Every structure is written in C-alpha cells, then in structure tokens.
Amino acid sequence: MLLSSATSTSSLGEGEVRRVLDEGLQPSDLAGERVLAIIPDSTRTAPIPLLCRLLHETLVGKTERLDFLVALGTHAPMDDDALGKLVGMPVHDERAGRSRIFNHRWDRPETFVTMGVISEPEVRDLSHGQLSVEVPVRLNRLVGDPIGDSKYDLILVCGPVFPHEVAGFSGGNKYFVPGVAGPEIINLTHWMGALLTSQEIIGVADTPVRRMIDRAASFVPTPRLCLPFVMHGQTLRGFYAGSMKQAWLAATEQSAELDICHLDRPLQRVLSIMPEMYDDLWTAAKGMYKLEPAIADGGEVVIYAPHIDEISHVHGKVIDEIGYHVRDYFLQQWDRFQKFPWGVLAHSTHLRGAGTYRDGVEHPRIQVTLATGIPRERCERIGLGYLDPSTVDVESWAGRESEGVLLVRRAGEMLYRVKGES
C-alpha cells in the first residue's frame, strides 16, 4: 500500500487533507462497501469534525454504510450532545445523518468477541520477562468477528499521534488496544508499561508495549487503513494515509520533531495548566506524564485545573482505596495489590512517577501537587500534594525558565525532556 501524506510548516489546509483521503481511500473501489471509522473521544486534540465531514462527502452515496466507533478505552461513554461536538454534526440517538456513531461500551460484556489469545511464552518474550501470563484478546465485535462475517469491509483508524506514556506514541493500533479492547489486554499492556516505566517509554516509537499492542491488533480480521494526524498545539501539521505500520511510523517521525521540547537543564517547578478537554484527574494526569522526564530530583509538578473536581469518573473508588504510589510500592506488596485492576495500578504509578520503596518507606523522586477542585483531604489521603487553585497567580510562573521554573499553558500533549537524556 502506497503512503499518501501532506505536511505543513504552518497549518495544513482542507484541500490537502481531502487529497490525502482521496489517494488513500480510492473511493471508486469502495462502492457498495461497509466502512467503519474508529475515532478518538474528546480528550484528544484533532480536527475530527473536518475528518468526519470529508469522509461523509467522499463516501456517503458510494459506500453501503459509513459508521463511526469512538475508541473510549475505559473512558465514560459520550452522550448525543458530546458526540455532536466531537464529530461536528447533530447527533440523535447515536446517529448523524445516515451514519451510526457508536460508543465503545467497555462496560458491557456483549460488546466483545475473543479474537485470539497471546500465549504465556509470547507475553513473557514481548514483555522482556516482566510478565508471564496468557491473555485473551477481546475486542469490540464491530471490528470483526472471526467466527462469522465481519460487519464491515474496511476499518479506518483515525486519530492524532503524540508522545504517549504507555505505548511510546499514541495512534495506530492503539485505537484497537486499549481503544476498543476488553479489560484483560488493557490491564496487561498498561501494567507492562508501568513496570518498564513511563520515562523509558514515552516518546519512543519501538517499545515492548507497542509490540504487544501490534500483536493483539494482528488478530483483527478486517482490512484496515491508518489515517493519523500530527498536531502541534491546536494546529494541524500533518496527515497521512497508508498501512497501519507505514502511516503510523511516518506520523511518529513528524510528531517527534514537533511535539518533543528539549530543555537545556532540568526544571525545579512546573505549572501544568490543563485544558478543559480533560475533565478528571485520570485524563489530566498527562500534565505530569509529559513533564516528568524534565524535572530535577526533588522538583515539583503542579497540575492546575480548577475545573476538575473528580479523580476519575470511572475508576475513582479504586483509586481512593489504593492511592497514588511509586511502582515498587505495589511490587513489594503484590499479594495485597494484585487483585486490583492492573490498568488502575498503572495509572497510579504513572502519575506518582519514579521513586523507591524501602523498609516500608516510600521515596518519590518528585512531588506531584494538585491545584484543582479536589479537596485537600482527599488529595492528601491518596498521596498527592494540595494547592488552593484560587491562590495561584499563573502569570507569576511565566518567564522564569532561567530559575528552573516553567509555565506550560496547555499541558498534556507536548513532551519535555532535557537535552542529552533519552
């Protein structure tokens, strides 16, 4: 499959996006076909309304069906109003015009079909010996049931590519796992990422977790086309169409150039301002993930999000029970913690960051402080610092890089590193 692409040093125009779609899709070959587009939810910056409109203009009337599946992972389902904002057209009863728009209902067993099993020896090999379990690969049955006829003839995997704390870079086959996957493979890949640590993985294209994700996605029987975006801030800078590997790798190369900021020296304090597309700490934790590699030992990341008053709309009760801890806190008490969802344990240690646990005492490398609507008592109970957001003078953080102080006005997608450190 030939790669079609368009890039820009400023902002990519609609005409170039349309050209890439036409070259990648070859609409005349899709006459009478059923097409499913997998798209991100509202926690990712991407021109999804533009994409959905162009897909409708290109395919509706030629194909038998064009539907959309929102890759929620374990995020909360979106209602019609939220879906309408996501796709840029009115949605009623999960329908937009002639298209269905499906939430990935990870909370319903009937959503899934087992498409394959990754054996214990293969998991052990892929995880570099970190894990030794067999894992079923259960995916949303819309992407293809190997026992019966697939509902769709082609899957379009659409979404932005950024540095990512679990997989190295987002996008590509990550829209299958965790995007539309069952809990077994989600938990395994996320805990595997936690064991290997975010600092070793984030911003690296070829990682053990990505290989595990690619292996799980290999069970999908339906033909696929990858349509990744590359954003810089809120500006579209690249769009690709090609095979799952080819198009995704091309996008990671551009993202690495645009979305990784290399600093001269480590930082002592950072104020990460989280945009409102992150509506709980579960998603706003990216304000920590993307800054951790650039923080000096003993430094601090302040997650500033006055609009957030919940840890996780889905997993909050579990996090209240286990708290936020460094990886070794869990590993050295595995009999106590192994019963909890491994994906939640992974979130916990990713947010808390690197550190040690010796003789019953935890020593995180850096301090994580919340300046949110989450009360002080709850922050302290789960192991995080508290700062009253009403006392934060945002502008007082600006222009102080020489002091080791950084203000990130729209945190969560740009990765920060120190020059010379991987």
Buried (B, 14 or more C-beta within 10 A) or exposed (E): BEBBBBBBEEEBEEEBBBBBBBBBBEBEEBEEBBBBBBBBBBBBBBBBBBBBBBBBEBBBEBBEBBBBBBBBBBBBBBEBEBBBBBBBBEBEEBBBEEBBBBBBBBEEEEBBBBBBBBEEEBBBBBBEEBBEEEBBBBBBBBBBBEEEEBBBBBBBBBBBBBBBBBBBBBBBBBBBBBBBBBBBBBBBBBBBBBBBBBBBBBBBBEBBBBBBBBBBBBBBEBEBBBBBBBBBEEBBBBBBBBBBEBBBBBBBBBBBEBBBEEBEEBBBBBBBBBBEBBBBBBBBBBBBBBBBBBBBEEBBBBBBBBEBBBBBEBBBEBBEEBBBBBBBBBBBEEEEBEEBBBBBBBBBBBBBBBBBBEEEEBEBBBBBBBBBEBEEEBBEEBBBBBBEBEEBEEEEBEEBEEEBBBBBEBBBBBBBBBEEEE
